[in-house]
């Protein structure tokens, strides 16, 4: 949920009304996510989907990595900007929900470019030797700092990395947080700001997106 969605829903509706419309497949996927999942708020929001779409279409990446598939909304947004010979690897561990993103991936125009893996992201990052042009992380917050450390060796000059939920509903302002998730997000934000190999900015979009670019 976004700040405006909670505090000022009229502004949230205004923001959505003044953004480009989503495709039919995304509308159907968003609707089914709310119908068939117990935590539909985990889907990438409409506004965030527009951000991911525009960034991907600007970069026209050949190799995208997504950590945290959920129902595949963000995956399809990211795939829309792929180079003709590009691919997106999307990772998740929820076997029970896998049928839903698979259905939409197979019916999309990007079906041949999406590699959906049911695999722990930490294991994947330790095993792969690939470099990525664009990386989007929206997974278990307790591992955010570790994801940053593991994915950095798979970036190159110009690689864009996006971490979702980095404001954590305001919990990042807590001085001595008890939740491991809050601690890890705070650590990630500190690492991103201090790492001289990256330049970054936290966008206050929905629950906060840490936008990094490898120098």
C-alpha angles and dihedrals in degrees: 000000000000127000091245092044089059103032103029112015092174090062091046091054089048091053092050093046090055098049128086114277121257123243122263093252091054091049091052093046093049091049093049091047090059091045100048110027130075095219106037091159087077090074116104106261126247092254093045090049089057090052093051091046094051094045092049093046090050093050097037088203125202095205125033128178123199121188109199116028102185103168096340103253094129090041092061091045091053093044091057091077099044119130113251091259094037132113140199122216112203122189132201138149101209104109094174093061098038093098091070102057090038090057093052095041091054093050095046127093088244096058094119091050099051119089107190113193128186094212140122108263094220091056092046094051091050092051105039124085094194127122120217134213095200130021128186121189121194105146141101106347093209088073100043095109091046091049089054092053093047098045097046093080087056094058130087136187107307097020112143119213124191125191117191129214095023094148089053095204090305095306091120087077092065112113098209107018118192097199116089089216092059092046092051094048091049089050092049092051090049092048092049093050094047101041106104092202090069139050115209149176130190109229113209091222114141103317095351131281121218104215114199133178124192110234 
